[in-house]
Amino acid sequence: MDYQQTTEYLFSRLPMFSRIGAAAYKADLTNTIELCNALDNPQQKFKTVHVAGTNGKGSVSHMLAAILQTAGYKTGLYTSPHLKDFRERIKIDGKMVSEEFVIDFTNKIKPQIEKLEPSFFEITVAMAFEYFAQEKVDIAIIETGMGGRLDSTNIITPEVSVITNIGYDHMQFLGDTLEKIAAEKAGIIKPRIPVVIGEVTNKTKPVFEMTAFEKASPISIASKNRMISDFHWENNELVVEVSEENNADHKKYHLDLPGIYQLKNVLTVIECCKQLKRKGWNIQEEHIREGLHNTKKITGLHGRWESIRNSPTVIVDVAHNADGINKMISQIELTKHKNLHLIFGMVADKDVEQIVEQLPTYALYYFTKAQIPRAMSEIKLKELGNQSGLRGNSFPNVNLALEAALVKADSDDLIIIFGSIFLASEINIQ
């Protein structure tokens, strides 16, 4: 098989949650353990940082990878889902896994695929672990898929565990309260391994503290140890001043990820770096500054309040749940514009009604859908939007929606594409 045939085999042969939803979800670690046993447990042959959370885990993973790479370490990065190319999920020092490795690995693991019938995610986790071991990375940043406790990535013993935040998402799998969701995410906390928590609430903090106590794991809450004392935007960068407890000096960072929600993520990243330093990793302040300033350039991260066009400004953001979209609305309120155009598509298994209710009624909407089985139809989405006072038309794909918005918009208007990461992957940027 060539590369295209190999990926077609993987996409068609293996159940893929991002495309079909619940039918692809495997709520245990058995397959991953068996796959990695067959590969001689590659996950034990390199150091890791494990990152979970409802929102922000992708950004935090990429920022950490950029910093560690800047510090001179050969750095693996495993994230999901991908936007354009499957190989985006598995990178070393910002470079995607080779097509040849994907082909060879798939051929090698075929007997296990036929025997175990694993999910797409389980195979990609095993592939990433094998690649990082084979290439002898110094450290790899491993992002969980959906949860934590039963996530396929949760067979590693990391240097540090990171949990960014807890919000309502994937409740049919993780639980219908913040406490239950927090307990699932807290499943990545390992005995005596330090854990960094990005944000806590009165409901989630006791869950994390109890789990850490039971595991004898040192716990640090990023938002408690540092705070953002000031921020502004400069040349499409987010400039952040961070103040530290018992330290009069403020530190300034320029982030090439300009979304306002990065204010919380950057505190999580800095605290994780502090914990890594305590374990002997040589991460200096200049490495943190440079890594944060060049995250997109170093790791190739896209879709986080990303500007893809000017006059009118077109922004792509992968906000797709209530918490993420609430942060996106806050960003809109701080962004200078005349009229607002929102290109909006959702997958059907999200709490779409709750999300629709929080969207601004003054915007003009372009209801659309991604070309995947999980997608809610643009007609159904428009009906839900109309019930909440949202006005606009429906379009069968994101590019037709964007074309209509560009015709309608004035040069000083703002167009935002959001609601599903799969919309971002389907945009044809001219």
Secondary structure, 3 states (H helix, E strand, C coil): CCHHHHHHHHHHHCCCHHHHHHHHCCCCCHHHHHHHHHCCCHHHCCEEEEEECCCCHHHHHHHHHHHHHHCCCCEEEECCCCCCCHHHHEEECCEECCHHHHHHHHHHHHHHHHHHCCCHHHHHHHHHHHHHHHCCCCEEEEECCCCCCCCCCCCCCCCEEEECCCCCCCHHHHCCCHHHHHHHHHHHCCCCCCEEECCCCCCCHHHHHHHHHHCCCCEEEHHHHEEEEEEEEECCEEEEEEEECCEEEEEEEEECCCCCCHHHHHHHHHHHHHHHHHCCCCCCHHHHHHHHHCHHHHHCCCCCCEEEECCCEEEECCCCCHHHHHHHHHHHHCCCCCCEEEEECCECCCCHHHHHHCCCCCCEEEECCCCCCCECCHHHHHHHHHHCCCEEEECCCHHHHHHHHHHHCCCCCEEEEECCHHHHHHCCCC
